[in-house]
Amino acid sequence: MDCISTAKLKLHATPDQFRALRQTQLASRDALNFVSRYAFAHGKRSNQMGLQEATYLDVRAQFGLPAQRACNVPRQVGATYKTLWTKVQANTAARAAGTTKKRYRGLDQVPKYVSPTLTYNYQRDYSFKTGRQVSVLTLQGRVILPYTGYARHVALIQQGARIGAAKLWYDKPQKRHGPAAPPALLSWHSGACPRGPLGPAAEALAAQRHSLGDPTHDRDRRARATVEARSQP
């Protein structure tokens, strides 16, 4: 039987590291809203590769995001619009069937990202180091942070449990950062086999597949090359 668990780790950052993490979160949120406005103005587009080709260079230039993060942003926006379009279609069908009179208004205005929570792909945006440390990508490069957490989860990390996409969030009451998976940071088989497949929610599936070496990564790399080639005189 597969055993799926969510691990929450406290990152112990210096003031400079904290600022780097926070700046990365806010820049990524601003980039999400930038791409969301573009998608809305261009027919409420949900095609992820199309959004990436159209906004990749602007996202990198305006918000200073690293290449991988500049690919993740339009993918996340595309997934958001696809979800909203699905709800619009379901509502249209329900109205036609007479089961509701209310019109779904989720795409009447530009979808806005408010939370600065940031999704990271394992082995591309973050990775674990020896000595209970984690390397996290920021606008200024990678920072290496010590972490603490539930003893069982920490032990599983050190034993080689299978790890997927994570979220970087800020605990305002405690004023600390921590990555938590959406919804699974760690996943493993119970019993004799400690390794198991990840089982994230549908909205995190694209990020998870990318973190596990899905061909999506190759498509992203080709798309970046195409966009950059087109920008050259």
C-alpha atoms as a printed R data frame, in Angstrom:
    type eleno elety resid chain resno       x      y       z
1   ATOM     1    CA   MET     A     1   0.000  0.000   0.000
2   ATOM     2    CA   ASP     A     2   1.266  3.463  -0.883
3   ATOM     3    CA   CYS     A     3   1.859  5.802   2.035
4   ATOM     4    CA   ILE     A     4   1.704  9.517   1.197
5   ATOM     5    CA   SER     A     5   2.727 12.151   3.692
6   ATOM     6    CA   THR     A     6   3.059 15.932   3.745
7   ATOM     7    CA   ALA     A     7   6.144 17.285   5.476
8   ATOM     8    CA   LYS     A     8   6.436 20.819   6.804
9   ATOM     9    CA   LEU     A     9   9.954 21.995   7.472
10  ATOM    10    CA   LYS     A    10  11.052 25.160   9.246
11  ATOM    11    CA   LEU     A    11  13.801 27.008   7.371
12  ATOM    12    CA   HIS     A    12  16.196 28.873   9.645
13  ATOM    13    CA   ALA     A    13  17.354 31.843   7.571
14  ATOM    14    CA   THR     A    14  19.663 34.735   8.295
15  ATOM    15    CA   PRO     A    15  18.213 38.228   7.719
16  ATOM    16    CA   ASP     A    16  19.849 38.381   4.265
17  ATOM    17    CA   GLN     A    17  18.546 34.930   3.345
18  ATOM    18    CA   PHE     A    18  15.100 35.874   4.580
19  ATOM    19    CA   ARG     A    19  15.070 38.952   2.345
20  ATOM    20    CA   ALA     A    20  16.173 36.839  -0.633
21  ATOM    21    CA   LEU     A    21  13.353 34.357  -0.022
22  ATOM    22    CA   ARG     A    22  10.771 37.083   0.411
23  ATOM    23    CA   GLN     A    23  11.881 38.985  -2.690
24  ATOM    24    CA   THR     A    24  11.645 35.786  -4.719
25  ATOM    25    CA   GLN     A    25   8.126 35.118  -3.471
26  ATOM    26    CA   LEU     A    26   6.902 38.635  -4.240
27  ATOM    27    CA   ALA     A    27   8.579 38.762  -7.660
28  ATOM    28    CA   SER     A    28   6.998 35.434  -8.597
29  ATOM    29    CA   ARG     A    29   3.574 36.653  -7.486
30  ATOM    30    CA   ASP     A    30   3.982 39.830  -9.545
31  ATOM    31    CA   ALA     A    31   5.013 37.742 -12.539
32  ATOM    32    CA   LEU     A    32   1.936 35.532 -12.133
33  ATOM    33    CA   ASN     A    33  -0.315 38.576 -12.195
34  ATOM    34    CA   PHE     A    34   1.537 39.970 -15.212
35  ATOM    35    CA   VAL     A    35   1.013 36.771 -17.202
36  ATOM    36    CA   SER     A    36  -2.584 36.542 -15.964
37  ATOM    37    CA   ARG     A    37  -3.303 40.004 -17.347
38  ATOM    38    CA   TYR     A    38  -1.739 39.006 -20.658
39  ATOM    39    CA   ALA     A    39  -3.796 35.813 -20.837
40  ATOM    40    CA   PHE     A    40  -6.999 37.696 -20.036
41  ATOM    41    CA   ALA     A    41  -6.322 40.352 -22.664
42  ATOM    42    CA   HIS     A    42  -5.626 37.708 -25.320
43  ATOM    43    CA   GLY     A    43  -8.830 35.744 -25.202
44  ATOM    44    CA   LYS     A    44  -8.409 34.362 -21.674
45  ATOM    45    CA   ARG     A    45  -5.832 31.912 -22.937
46  ATOM    46    CA   SER     A    46  -5.081 28.698 -21.074
47  ATOM    47    CA   ASN     A    47  -2.474 27.208 -23.410
48  ATOM    48    CA   GLN     A    48   0.628 26.928 -21.256
49  ATOM    49    CA   MET     A    49   3.211 26.688 -24.017
50  ATOM    50    CA   GLY     A    50   1.625 29.589 -25.890
51  ATOM    51    CA   LEU     A    51   1.725 31.742 -22.765
52  ATOM    52    CA   GLN     A    52   5.334 30.763 -22.148
53  ATOM    53    CA   GLU     A    53   6.439 31.697 -25.644
54  ATOM    54    CA   ALA     A    54   4.607 35.031 -25.416
55  ATOM    55    CA   THR     A    55   5.747 36.103 -21.936
56  ATOM    56    CA   TYR     A    56   9.006 34.290 -21.121
57  ATOM    57    CA   LEU     A    57  11.381 37.103 -22.053
58  ATOM    58    CA   ASP     A    58   9.257 39.779 -20.368
59  ATOM    59    CA   VAL     A    59   9.004 37.736 -17.178
60  ATOM    60    CA   ARG     A    60  12.768 37.329 -17.040
61  ATOM    61    CA   ALA     A    61  13.485 40.981 -17.883
62  ATOM    62    CA   GLN     A    62  10.866 42.665 -15.694
63  ATOM    63    CA   PHE     A    63  10.912 40.430 -12.645
64  ATOM    64    CA   GLY     A    64  14.415 38.952 -12.731
65  ATOM    65    CA   LEU     A    65  13.213 35.373 -12.396
66  ATOM    66    CA   PRO     A    66  15.632 32.526 -13.168
67  ATOM    67    CA   ALA     A    67  14.950 30.546 -16.345
68  ATOM    68    CA   GLN     A    68  13.175 27.687 -14.594
69  ATOM    69    CA   ARG     A    69  10.899 29.955 -12.610
70  ATOM    70    CA   ALA     A    70  10.109 31.961 -15.754
71  ATOM    71    CA   CYS     A    71   8.831 28.683 -17.256
72  ATOM    72    CA   ASN     A    72   6.826 27.749 -14.182
73  ATOM    73    CA   VAL     A    73   4.893 31.025 -14.084
74  ATOM    74    CA   PRO     A    74   3.002 30.719 -17.405
75  ATOM    75    CA   ARG     A    75   2.425 27.037 -16.714
76  ATOM    76    CA   GLN     A    76   0.736 27.896 -13.431
77  ATOM    77    CA   VAL     A    77  -1.324 30.669 -15.030
78  ATOM    78    CA   GLY     A    78  -2.380 28.352 -17.839
79  ATOM    79    CA   ALA     A    79  -3.507 25.746 -15.295
80  ATOM    80    CA   THR     A    80  -5.528 28.394 -13.452
81  ATOM    81    CA   TYR     A    81  -7.303 29.524 -16.618
82  ATOM    82    CA   LYS     A    82  -7.955 25.924 -17.660
83  ATOM    83    CA   THR     A    83  -9.629 25.273 -14.300
84  ATOM    84    CA   LEU     A    84 -11.743 28.411 -14.651
85  ATOM    85    CA   TRP     A    85 -12.779 27.499 -18.201
86  ATOM    86    CA   THR     A    86 -13.845 24.066 -16.954
87  ATOM    87    CA   LYS     A    87 -16.073 25.752 -14.385
88  ATOM    88    CA   VAL     A    88 -17.523 28.078 -17.034
89  ATOM    89    CA   GLN     A    89 -18.397 25.118 -19.249
90  ATOM    90    CA   ALA     A    90 -19.936 23.199 -16.358
91  ATOM    91    CA   ASN     A    91 -22.007 26.225 -15.394
92  ATOM    92    CA   THR     A    92 -23.171 26.731 -18.982
93  ATOM    93    CA   ALA     A    93 -24.320 23.120 -19.125
94  ATOM    94    CA   ALA     A    94 -26.084 23.424 -15.770
95  ATOM    95    CA   ARG     A    95 -27.930 26.542 -16.884
96  ATOM    96    CA   ALA     A    96 -28.975 24.877 -20.128
97  ATOM    97    CA   ALA     A    97 -30.299 21.928 -18.121
98  ATOM    98    CA   GLY     A    98 -32.200 24.256 -15.826
99  ATOM    99    CA   THR     A    99 -30.436 23.131 -12.651
100 ATOM   100    CA   THR     A   100 -29.231 26.665 -11.893
101 ATOM   101    CA   LYS     A   101 -29.950 30.215 -12.942
102 ATOM   102    CA   LYS     A   102 -26.722 31.696 -11.661
103 ATOM   103    CA   ARG     A   103 -23.971 32.520 -14.121
104 ATOM   104    CA   TYR     A   104 -20.415 31.669 -13.128
105 ATOM   105    CA   ARG     A   105 -18.387 34.883 -13.047
106 ATOM   106    CA   GLY     A   106 -14.889 33.532 -12.459
107 ATOM   107    CA   LEU     A   107 -13.630 34.853 -15.801
108 ATOM   108    CA   ASP     A   108 -15.455 38.176 -15.780
109 ATOM   109    CA   GLN     A   109 -12.343 39.854 -14.402
110 ATOM   110    CA   VAL     A   110  -8.626 39.150 -14.519
111 ATOM   111    CA   PRO     A   111  -7.785 36.343 -12.080
112 ATOM   112    CA   LYS     A   112  -5.511 37.799  -9.426
113 ATOM   113    CA   TYR     A   113  -2.867 35.991  -7.396
114 ATOM   114    CA   VAL     A   114  -2.779 37.312  -3.839
115 ATOM   115    CA   SER     A   115  -0.819 34.744  -1.875
116 ATOM   116    CA   PRO     A   116   2.980 34.916  -2.259
117 ATOM   117    CA   THR     A   117   3.249 31.147  -1.708
118 ATOM   118    CA   LEU     A   118   5.734 29.809  -4.229
119 ATOM   119    CA   THR     A   119   5.869 26.381  -5.887
120 ATOM   120    CA   TYR     A   120   9.315 24.784  -6.211
121 ATOM   121    CA   ASN     A   121  10.265 21.745  -8.311
122 ATOM   122    CA   TYR     A   122  12.512 19.193  -6.645
123 ATOM   123    CA   GLN     A   123  16.091 18.964  -7.973
124 ATOM   124    CA   ARG     A   124  15.497 22.049 -10.125
125 ATOM   125    CA   ASP     A   125  14.406 24.776  -7.701
126 ATOM   126    CA   TYR     A   126  15.325 23.111  -4.423
127 ATOM   127    CA   SER     A   127  17.249 20.095  -3.200
128 ATOM   128    CA   PHE     A   128  18.339 18.576   0.075
129 ATOM   129    CA   LYS     A   129  21.951 18.674   1.249
130 ATOM   130    CA   THR     A   130  23.802 16.743   3.915
131 ATOM   131    CA   GLY     A   131  23.664 17.918   7.494
132 ATOM   132    CA   ARG     A   132  19.947 18.741   7.482
133 ATOM   133    CA   GLN     A   133  20.257 21.554   4.985
134 ATOM   134    CA   VAL     A   134  18.237 22.476   1.919
135 ATOM   135    CA   SER     A   135  19.342 24.462  -1.146
136 ATOM   136    CA   VAL     A   136  16.655 26.871  -2.381
137 ATOM   137    CA   LEU     A   137  16.666 28.971  -5.551
138 ATOM   138    CA   THR     A   138  16.208 32.750  -5.169
139 ATOM   139    CA   LEU     A   139  16.584 35.789  -7.413
140 ATOM   140    CA   GLN     A   140  20.153 36.177  -6.145
141 ATOM   141    CA   GLY     A   141  21.034 32.529  -6.672
142 ATOM   142    CA   ARG     A   142  20.813 29.549  -4.361
143 ATOM   143    CA   VAL     A   143  20.830 29.845  -0.589
144 ATOM   144    CA   ILE     A   144  21.598 26.916   1.700
145 ATOM   145    CA   LEU     A   145  19.444 26.830   4.824
146 ATOM   146    CA   PRO     A   146  19.345 24.549   7.852
147 ATOM   147    CA   TYR     A   147  15.937 23.060   8.542
148 ATOM   148    CA   THR     A   148  14.055 21.339  11.334
149 ATOM   149    CA   GLY     A   149  10.851 19.356  11.298
150 ATOM   150    CA   TYR     A   150   8.942 16.359  12.549
151 ATOM   151    CA   ALA     A   151  11.545 13.707  13.433
152 ATOM   152    CA   ARG     A   152   9.894 11.014  11.305
153 ATOM   153    CA   HIS     A   153   9.807 13.230   8.209
154 ATOM   154    CA   VAL     A   154  13.407 14.323   8.668
155 ATOM   155    CA   ALA     A   155  14.454 10.688   8.992
156 ATOM   156    CA   LEU     A   156  12.604  9.770   5.802
157 ATOM   157    CA   ILE     A   157  14.372 12.540   3.885
158 ATOM   158    CA   GLN     A   158  17.723 11.234   5.048
159 ATOM   159    CA   GLN     A   159  16.742  7.638   4.204
160 ATOM   160    CA   GLY     A   160  15.916  8.517   0.597
161 ATOM   161    CA   ALA     A   161  12.133  8.820   0.595
162 ATOM   162    CA   ARG     A   162  10.745  9.936  -2.746
163 ATOM   163    CA   ILE     A   163  10.243 13.692  -2.858
164 ATOM   164    CA   GLY     A   164   8.156 15.881  -5.147
165 ATOM   165    CA   ALA     A   165   7.203 19.495  -5.711
166 ATOM   166    CA   ALA     A   166   7.085 21.793  -2.675
167 ATOM   167    CA   LYS     A   167   5.650 25.133  -1.698
168 ATOM   168    CA   LEU     A   168   7.597 27.912  -0.031
169 ATOM   169    CA   TRP     A   169   5.363 29.779   2.364
170 ATOM   170    CA   TYR     A   170   5.790 32.370   5.089
171 ATOM   171    CA   ASP     A   171   4.437 31.747   8.572
172 ATOM   172    CA   LYS     A   172   3.409 35.267   9.567
173 ATOM   173    CA   PRO     A   173   2.534 34.580  13.227
174 ATOM   174    CA   GLN     A   174   5.902 32.892  13.773
175 ATOM   175    CA   LYS     A   175   7.724 34.980  11.150
176 ATOM   176    CA   ARG     A   176   9.410 32.019   9.483
177 ATOM   177    CA   HIS     A   177   9.548 30.342   6.098
178 ATOM   178    CA   GLY     A   178   8.927 26.718   5.347
179 ATOM   179    CA   PRO     A   179   8.334 24.478   2.349
180 ATOM   180    CA   ALA     A   180   5.205 22.362   2.341
181 ATOM   181    CA   ALA     A   181   4.220 20.106  -0.503
182 ATOM   182    CA   PRO     A   182   1.027 20.658  -2.534
183 ATOM   183    CA   PRO     A   183  -0.145 18.256  -1.206
184 ATOM   184    CA   ALA     A   184   2.788 15.804  -0.929
185 ATOM   185    CA   LEU     A   185   6.400 16.716  -0.279
186 ATOM   186    CA   LEU     A   186   7.369 13.213   0.766
187 ATOM   187    CA   SER     A   187   5.868  9.988  -0.525
188 ATOM   188    CA   TRP     A   188   6.826  6.410   0.182
189 ATOM   189    CA   HIS     A   189   5.568  2.835   0.501
190 ATOM   190    CA   SER     A   190   4.868  1.655   3.990
191 ATOM   191    CA   GLY     A   191   6.524 -1.590   5.074
192 ATOM   192    CA   ALA     A   192   9.648 -3.034   3.504
193 ATOM   193    CA   CYS     A   193   9.731 -0.791   0.437
194 ATOM   194    CA   PRO     A   194  10.509  2.833   1.412
195 ATOM   195    CA   ARG     A   195  10.094  4.240  -2.096
196 ATOM   196    CA   GLY     A   196   6.745  4.865  -3.704
197 ATOM   197    CA   PRO     A   197   5.027  6.968  -6.352
198 ATOM   198    CA   LEU     A   198   3.928 10.482  -5.603
199 ATOM   199    CA   GLY     A   199   0.228 11.202  -5.486
200 ATOM   200    CA   PRO     A   200  -0.366 14.956  -5.668
201 ATOM   201    CA   ALA     A   201  -3.575 16.796  -6.435
202 ATOM   202    CA   ALA     A   202  -4.414 17.490 -10.062
203 ATOM   203    CA   GLU     A   203  -3.417 21.152  -9.844
204 ATOM   204    CA   ALA     A   204   0.135 20.147  -8.806
205 ATOM   205    CA   LEU     A   205   0.496 17.269 -11.261
206 ATOM   206    CA   ALA     A   206   2.341 19.261 -13.917
207 ATOM   207    CA   ALA     A   207   4.914 20.504 -11.427
208 ATOM   208    CA   GLN     A   208   5.343 17.014 -10.009
209 ATOM   209    CA   ARG     A   209   5.884 15.385 -13.401
210 ATOM   210    CA   HIS     A   210   8.432 18.061 -14.218
211 ATOM   211    CA   SER     A   211  10.305 17.412 -10.963
212 ATOM   212    CA   LEU     A   212  10.501 13.697 -11.772
213 ATOM   213    CA   GLY     A   213  12.113 14.189 -15.171
214 ATOM   214    CA   ASP     A   214   8.993 14.312 -17.344
215 ATOM   215    CA   PRO     A   215   9.555 15.241 -21.028
216 ATOM   216    CA   THR     A   216   7.847 18.524 -20.111
217 ATOM   217    CA   HIS     A   217  11.306 19.706 -19.038
218 ATOM   218    CA   ASP     A   218  12.633 19.080 -22.533
219 ATOM   219    CA   ARG     A   219   9.694 20.963 -24.028
220 ATOM   220    CA   ASP     A   220  10.391 23.885 -21.696
221 ATOM   221    CA   ARG     A   221  14.034 23.931 -22.747
222 ATOM   222    CA   ARG     A   222  13.096 23.873 -26.434
223 ATOM   223    CA   ALA     A   223  10.513 26.598 -25.884
224 ATOM   224    CA   ARG     A   224  13.069 28.810 -24.148
225 ATOM   225    CA   ALA     A   225  15.494 28.303 -26.996
226 ATOM   226    CA   THR     A   226  12.788 29.147 -29.527
227 ATOM   227    CA   VAL     A   227  11.743 32.308 -27.728
228 ATOM   228    CA   GLU     A   228  15.321 33.490 -27.264
229 ATOM   229    CA   ALA     A   229  16.160 32.750 -30.883
230 ATOM   230    CA   ARG     A   230  13.208 34.776 -32.080
231 ATOM   231    CA   SER     A   231  14.303 37.711 -29.943
232 ATOM   232    CA   GLN     A   232  17.732 37.872 -31.546
233 ATOM   233    CA   PRO     A   233  18.155 40.317 -34.457
